[in-house]
């Protein structure tokens, strides 16, 4: 899970290095998604990851959450999330970043994570309880 955060930080850092003078306008867009894998629904607690993202802890596995809107509003809540997962070696996490500057051409970077990465792409979220404690 730290690997996803590290790759994202590396991509952002690589894009930041390309910044020129202060008067130059640069925009960076990053897209992270789960590709392949199987569709499943997992219930658990939304927690903040050490890399600043979000994880879903179902008691036995911590899934790095990919996508989803306003996840910070669900911190500490018990939720049910449906989406594609990389669990069990199926699927992969793709990270794409594009940087555009008013002084240079658009540049891009891509990364792909496979293997023992437990990621869950957020397709839908349903709140079960406002607290993770019983």
PAVEXDREN-892759 format. One line per field, with one value per residue: residue number from 1; residue in three letters; x, y, z of N, C-alpha, C in turn. Coordinates in nm, 2 decimals. Example, Ala and Ser with C-alpha at 12.3 -4.5 7.8 and 13.67 -1.06 7.14 Angstrom:
<pts>
titor [1 2]
vonu [Ala Ser]
nX [1.32 1.28]
nY [-0.57 -0.22]
nZ [0.78 0.71]
caX [1.23 1.37]
caY [-0.45 -0.11]
caZ [0.78 0.71]
cX [1.32 1.29]
cY [-0.33 0.00]
cZ [0.78 0.79]
</pts>
This chain:
<pts>
titor [1 2 3 4 5 6 7 8 9 10 11 12 13 14 15 16 17 18 19 20 21 22 23 24 25 26 27 28 29 30 31 32 33 34 35 36 37 38 39 40 41 42 43 44 45 46 47 48 49 50 51 52 53 54 55 56 57 58 59 60 61 62 63 64 65 66 67 68 69 70 71 72 73 74 75 76 77 78 79 80 81 82 83 84 85 86 87 88 89 90 91 92 93 94 95 96 97 98 99 100 101 102 103 104 105 106 107 108 109 110 111 112 113 114 115 116 117 118 119 120 121 122 123 124 125 126 127 128 129 130 131 132 133 134]
vonu [Unk Unk Unk Unk Unk Unk Unk Unk Unk Unk Unk Unk Unk Unk Unk Unk Unk Unk Unk Unk Unk Unk Unk Unk Unk Unk Unk Unk Unk Unk Unk Unk Unk Unk Unk Unk Unk Unk Unk Unk Unk Unk Unk Unk Unk Unk Unk Unk Unk Unk Unk Unk Unk Unk Unk Unk Unk Unk Unk Unk Unk Unk Unk Unk Unk Unk Unk Unk Unk Unk Unk Unk Unk Unk Unk Unk Unk Unk Unk Unk Unk Unk Unk Unk Unk Unk Unk Unk Unk Unk Unk Unk Unk Unk Unk Unk Unk Unk Unk Unk Unk Unk Unk Unk Unk Unk Unk Unk Unk Unk Unk Unk Unk Unk Unk Unk Unk Unk Unk Unk Unk Unk Unk Unk Unk Unk Unk Unk Unk Unk Unk Unk Unk Unk]
nX [0.08 0.20 0.35 0.19 0.14 0.40 0.47 0.29 0.38 0.64 0.58 0.46 0.67 0.85 0.72 0.72 0.98 1.02 0.92 0.96 1.06 0.90 0.70 0.59 0.31 0.19 0.03 -0.08 -0.22 -0.33 -0.42 -0.55 -0.62 -0.79 -0.73 -0.85 -0.88 -1.13 -1.47 -1.60 -1.76 -1.68 -1.69 -1.61 -1.39 -1.32 -1.01 -0.72 -0.44 -0.08 0.04 -0.12 -0.35 -0.64 -0.76 -0.94 -1.03 -1.10 -1.08 -0.92 -0.78 -0.62 -0.73 -0.61 -0.77 -0.89 -0.97 -1.30 -1.50 -1.48 -1.38 -1.27 -1.49 -1.59 -1.42 -1.34 -1.59 -1.81 -1.83 -1.96 -1.81 -1.82 -1.64 -1.37 -1.10 -0.76 -0.70 -0.57 -0.39 -0.51 -0.57 -0.44 -0.29 -0.31 -0.12 -0.13 0.01 0.00 0.16 0.13 0.25 0.27 0.49 0.61 0.59 0.33 0.40 0.42 0.38 0.39 0.29 0.27 0.13 0.17 0.11 0.15 -0.05 -0.30 -0.57 -0.86 -1.09 -1.30 -1.63 -1.89 -2.03 -2.16 -2.28 -2.27 -2.25 -2.20 -1.98 -1.70 -1.68 -1.82]
nY [-0.12 0.12 0.13 0.23 0.49 0.58 0.56 0.74 0.98 0.99 1.03 1.28 1.43 1.40 1.54 1.79 1.86 1.94 2.19 2.53 2.87 3.10 3.24 3.08 2.88 2.58 2.27 1.97 1.66 1.37 1.03 0.75 0.41 0.10 -0.18 -0.45 -0.74 -0.84 -0.79 -0.69 -0.67 -0.51 -0.48 -0.25 -0.05 0.29 0.43 0.66 0.64 0.59 0.73 0.93 0.89 0.68 0.39 0.08 -0.11 -0.43 -0.59 -0.82 -0.76 -0.48 -0.26 -0.05 0.24 0.33 0.60 0.74 0.98 1.25 1.10 1.17 1.25 1.01 0.91 0.69 0.58 0.29 0.12 0.00 -0.10 -0.12 -0.24 -0.29 -0.51 -0.58 -0.79 -1.11 -1.13 -1.08 -0.84 -0.50 -0.19 0.11 0.40 0.72 1.02 1.35 1.64 1.97 2.26 2.62 2.68 2.46 2.13 1.89 1.65 1.31 1.05 0.71 0.44 0.11 -0.11 -0.43 -0.76 -0.83 -0.64 -0.49 -0.34 -0.14 -0.04 0.23 0.21 0.23 0.34 0.27 0.38 0.21 0.24 0.52 0.49 0.29 0.13 -0.12]
nZ [0.00 0.07 -0.15 -0.36 -0.28 -0.28 -0.56 -0.66 -0.54 -0.65 -0.92 -0.91 -0.81 -1.02 -1.21 -1.10 -1.11 -1.37 -1.37 -1.46 -1.47 -1.24 -1.36 -1.54 -1.64 -1.52 -1.53 -1.38 -1.42 -1.27 -1.29 -1.14 -1.15 -1.11 -1.31 -1.49 -1.28 -1.04 -0.98 -0.67 -0.35 -0.05 0.30 0.56 0.76 0.69 0.67 0.72 0.52 0.56 0.36 0.30 0.16 0.13 0.31 0.32 0.58 0.64 0.86 0.81 0.59 0.44 0.21 -0.03 -0.13 -0.44 -0.63 -0.60 -0.44 -0.21 0.01 0.26 0.41 0.50 0.69 0.95 0.94 0.90 0.61 0.30 0.01 -0.34 -0.62 -0.85 -0.77 -0.69 -0.55 -0.46 -0.67 -0.91 -1.17 -1.19 -1.08 -1.24 -1.30 -1.42 -1.54 -1.65 -1.76 -1.84 -1.99 -2.04 -2.19 -2.29 -2.45 -2.38 -2.13 -2.02 -1.78 -1.69 -1.47 -1.34 -1.12 -0.99 -0.85 -0.51 -0.42 -0.26 -0.37 -0.41 -0.64 -0.62 -0.70 -0.61 -0.30 0.02 0.32 0.62 0.90 1.12 1.28 1.34 1.56 1.76]
caX [0.00 0.29 0.40 0.10 0.17 0.54 0.47 0.22 0.47 0.75 0.53 0.44 0.80 0.91 0.65 0.76 1.12 1.01 0.88 1.07 1.05 0.78 0.59 0.54 0.19 0.20 -0.08 -0.05 -0.33 -0.30 -0.53 -0.52 -0.74 -0.77 -0.75 -0.86 -0.93 -1.26 -1.57 -1.65 -1.81 -1.61 -1.74 -1.50 -1.37 -1.24 -0.90 -0.62 -0.32 0.04 0.08 -0.22 -0.47 -0.74 -0.77 -1.06 -0.99 -1.22 -1.05 -0.82 -0.71 -0.63 -0.74 -0.59 -0.88 -0.85 -1.08 -1.40 -1.51 -1.51 -1.35 -1.24 -1.61 -1.62 -1.31 -1.40 -1.72 -1.81 -1.90 -1.96 -1.76 -1.82 -1.55 -1.27 -1.00 -0.64 -0.69 -0.54 -0.31 -0.59 -0.57 -0.33 -0.32 -0.24 -0.11 -0.10 0.02 0.03 0.20 0.12 0.30 0.25 0.62 0.66 0.49 0.28 0.48 0.35 0.45 0.30 0.34 0.18 0.16 0.11 0.16 0.09 -0.10 -0.45 -0.63 -1.00 -1.14 -1.43 -1.73 -2.00 -2.00 -2.28 -2.25 -2.34 -2.26 -2.12 -1.87 -1.65 -1.68 -1.95]
caY [0.00 0.23 0.14 0.31 0.62 0.61 0.58 0.87 1.08 0.99 1.09 1.42 1.49 1.40 1.65 1.92 1.89 2.00 2.33 2.63 3.00 3.12 3.30 2.97 2.81 2.44 2.19 1.83 1.58 1.23 0.94 0.62 0.32 -0.05 -0.23 -0.59 -0.77 -0.89 -0.70 -0.74 -0.57 -0.53 -0.39 -0.23 0.09 0.38 0.49 0.73 0.57 0.66 0.81 1.04 0.84 0.61 0.24 0.02 -0.22 -0.52 -0.68 -0.91 -0.70 -0.34 -0.23 0.09 0.28 0.40 0.68 0.78 1.13 1.29 0.99 1.22 1.26 0.88 0.86 0.64 0.52 0.16 0.14 -0.11 -0.04 -0.21 -0.20 -0.39 -0.53 -0.65 -0.90 -1.24 -1.13 -1.04 -0.70 -0.41 -0.05 0.20 0.54 0.80 1.16 1.44 1.77 2.06 2.39 2.71 2.70 2.34 2.03 1.80 1.53 1.21 0.94 0.60 0.34 0.00 -0.19 -0.57 -0.85 -0.84 -0.51 -0.50 -0.21 -0.15 0.08 0.27 0.23 0.28 0.34 0.28 0.39 0.12 0.30 0.64 0.46 0.15 0.05 -0.19]
caZ [0.00 0.06 -0.29 -0.44 -0.24 -0.33 -0.70 -0.69 -0.49 -0.74 -1.04 -0.88 -0.79 -1.15 -1.28 -1.03 -1.15 -1.50 -1.36 -1.50 -1.40 -1.16 -1.44 -1.63 -1.59 -1.54 -1.47 -1.38 -1.39 -1.24 -1.30 -1.08 -1.16 -1.11 -1.44 -1.47 -1.15 -1.03 -0.91 -0.54 -0.25 0.07 0.41 0.65 0.82 0.62 0.75 0.65 0.50 0.59 0.24 0.29 0.09 0.22 0.30 0.38 0.67 0.67 0.97 0.78 0.47 0.42 0.07 -0.07 -0.21 -0.57 -0.68 -0.50 -0.41 -0.07 0.10 0.39 0.48 0.55 0.78 1.08 0.92 0.85 0.48 0.20 -0.12 -0.45 -0.72 -0.90 -0.68 -0.73 -0.45 -0.52 -0.79 -1.03 -1.20 -1.16 -1.06 -1.33 -1.26 -1.54 -1.50 -1.76 -1.72 -1.95 -1.96 -2.15 -2.26 -2.35 -2.49 -2.28 -2.10 -1.95 -1.71 -1.66 -1.39 -1.32 -1.00 -0.99 -0.75 -0.38 -0.39 -0.23 -0.40 -0.44 -0.71 -0.57 -0.80 -0.53 -0.16 0.10 0.46 0.71 1.03 1.14 1.36 1.32 1.69 1.78]
cX [0.09 0.35 0.32 0.13 0.30 0.54 0.40 0.31 0.59 0.70 0.51 0.57 0.87 0.85 0.69 0.90 1.12 0.96 0.99 1.05 0.91 0.67 0.53 0.42 0.20 0.09 -0.05 -0.18 -0.29 -0.43 -0.48 -0.64 -0.70 -0.82 -0.75 -0.92 -1.07 -1.35 -1.61 -1.69 -1.74 -1.66 -1.62 -1.50 -1.28 -1.13 -0.80 -0.50 -0.20 0.08 -0.02 -0.34 -0.56 -0.73 -0.90 -1.01 -1.11 -1.19 -0.94 -0.73 -0.73 -0.62 -0.71 -0.70 -0.84 -0.97 -1.18 -1.39 -1.54 -1.48 -1.32 -1.37 -1.65 -1.51 -1.38 -1.53 -1.71 -1.89 -1.89 -1.92 -1.76 -1.72 -1.46 -1.15 -0.88 -0.61 -0.66 -0.46 -0.38 -0.58 -0.44 -0.38 -0.24 -0.24 -0.06 -0.09 0.06 0.05 0.19 0.17 0.28 0.38 0.67 0.55 0.44 0.37 0.39 0.43 0.34 0.37 0.23 0.23 0.09 0.16 0.08 0.04 -0.25 -0.51 -0.77 -1.04 -1.28 -1.53 -1.86 -1.97 -2.14 -2.24 -2.33 -2.36 -2.17 -2.00 -1.82 -1.65 -1.82 -2.03]
cY [0.12 0.25 0.23 0.46 0.67 0.64 0.71 0.99 1.10 1.06 1.24 1.49 1.50 1.52 1.78 1.96 1.97 2.15 2.43 2.75 3.01 3.17 3.19 2.90 2.66 2.37 2.05 1.76 1.43 1.15 0.80 0.53 0.18 -0.10 -0.38 -0.62 -0.82 -0.79 -0.77 -0.63 -0.61 -0.43 -0.37 -0.08 0.17 0.45 0.57 0.65 0.65 0.76 0.92 1.01 0.77 0.46 0.20 -0.11 -0.31 -0.62 -0.78 -0.85 -0.55 -0.31 -0.08 0.13 0.37 0.47 0.71 0.93 1.15 1.18 1.04 1.23 1.12 0.82 0.81 0.58 0.38 0.17 0.01 -0.05 -0.15 -0.16 -0.32 -0.39 -0.60 -0.76 -1.03 -1.24 -1.09 -0.89 -0.63 -0.27 0.03 0.34 0.62 0.95 1.24 1.58 1.86 2.20 2.49 2.74 2.57 2.24 1.96 1.68 1.44 1.11 0.83 0.50 0.23 -0.08 -0.33 -0.64 -0.84 -0.70 -0.53 -0.36 -0.24 -0.02 0.11 0.30 0.28 0.26 0.35 0.28 0.29 0.18 0.42 0.62 0.32 0.07 -0.01 -0.14]
cZ [0.00 -0.08 -0.38 -0.41 -0.29 -0.48 -0.73 -0.65 -0.60 -0.87 -1.02 -0.87 -0.93 -1.23 -1.22 -1.08 -1.28 -1.49 -1.39 -1.41 -1.34 -1.25 -1.53 -1.56 -1.62 -1.47 -1.48 -1.34 -1.38 -1.24 -1.24 -1.09 -1.15 -1.24 -1.43 -1.34 -1.15 -0.95 -0.78 -0.45 -0.12 0.18 0.51 0.69 0.73 0.71 0.66 0.64 0.54 0.48 0.22 0.21 0.18 0.20 0.36 0.45 0.70 0.79 0.94 0.66 0.47 0.27 0.05 -0.17 -0.33 -0.62 -0.57 -0.47 -0.26 0.03 0.25 0.47 0.55 0.65 0.91 1.06 0.87 0.72 0.40 0.07 -0.22 -0.56 -0.76 -0.80 -0.74 -0.64 -0.52 -0.64 -0.92 -1.05 -1.16 -1.14 -1.16 -1.28 -1.38 -1.50 -1.63 -1.71 -1.85 -1.91 -2.07 -2.23 -2.32 -2.38 -2.36 -2.26 -2.02 -1.88 -1.68 -1.56 -1.37 -1.20 -1.01 -0.87 -0.62 -0.33 -0.37 -0.25 -0.44 -0.51 -0.67 -0.68 -0.73 -0.38 -0.08 0.24 0.54 0.85 1.04 1.22 1.33 1.45 1.70 1.90]
</pts>
